[in-house]
Amino acid sequence: MMPGNLFRLQLAAAFGDRRQMVLRVGVSLLLSLPFVLIGMPPRAQAAGITMVILFTGFFGAAVSHAHLRADQRLARLSLLPIPRWTLWLDLALSSTLMRLGPSAVVLAAFAAVSGRNVTAGVLLNLAGLLCAALVLLALLGMGTGRLARSNAEVHLFGAMATGLLALLSGVVPLPERLLWLTAIMAWNPIAWLSAALNRLATGLTATSRAELIFSWAVLAAVVVTAGVRWISGGAYERRFSTRGTIEDRTYMEVQAK
């Protein structure tokens, strides 16, 4: 493990505990099974699966970040000799990948049981929209976890934010006076994911070019960024500069000289 790489450190902590991994996948499957196995209108199935992803993705990120603050680990991580933007990128990216596995299992079960006209292009589009939704949920969850000062507050704020996200994502029907919120849904990846699940259940394959470009771009960005962060970092060596401050350089930089 390279101490300069927080992304790998977070993934190692998350996937190193097999019991927690099984629990994450099991809870997601348990919540989604009624919408996969029980016959109901495709819109209700899509809304139910979207709510499961929204609930697990958002609450998982919010509670994890709140615990990170409560345990003073976030304060200690901020002392690492890495840029602040890299710290938050690694936290958001690792949080996204932690929830990607259980959510992918849920979507695979939904596609296998209720999917119609399933093709490689449809699955790639679905994977890109899932990544976009989980990145958004991870960022919003981290923000909620940062605002909350106790475990009770993070659950209260999380419940309120989850309901608001469900309303803004078209998961629940909008009352007539709030139809102006449909303008927000046009730019909401969670709403796009719900619509894609509805098309998957009804067998419709027509997808807009903007959605395809967006989903494939997000999928490529997540894969490339995760790959770059996985191989980057290194063992740090400290030395004193001419100004008397401590500078941190990676082992590879030292070897190059």
Secondary structure, DSSP 4 states (H G I P E B T S, - for coil): --TT-HHHHHHHHHHS-HHHHHHHHHHHHHHHHHHHHS---HHHHHHHHHHHHHHHHHHHHHHHHHHHHHTTHHHHHTTSSS-HHHHHHHHHHHHHHHHHHHHHHHHHHHHHHH--S--HHHHHHHHHHHHHHHHHHHHHHHHHHHH--SHHHHHHHHHHHHHHHHHHTTSSPPPGGGGGGHHHHTT-HHHHHHHHHHHHHHT-----HHHHHHHHHHHHHHHHHHHHHHH----EEEEE-TTS-EEEEEHHHHHH-
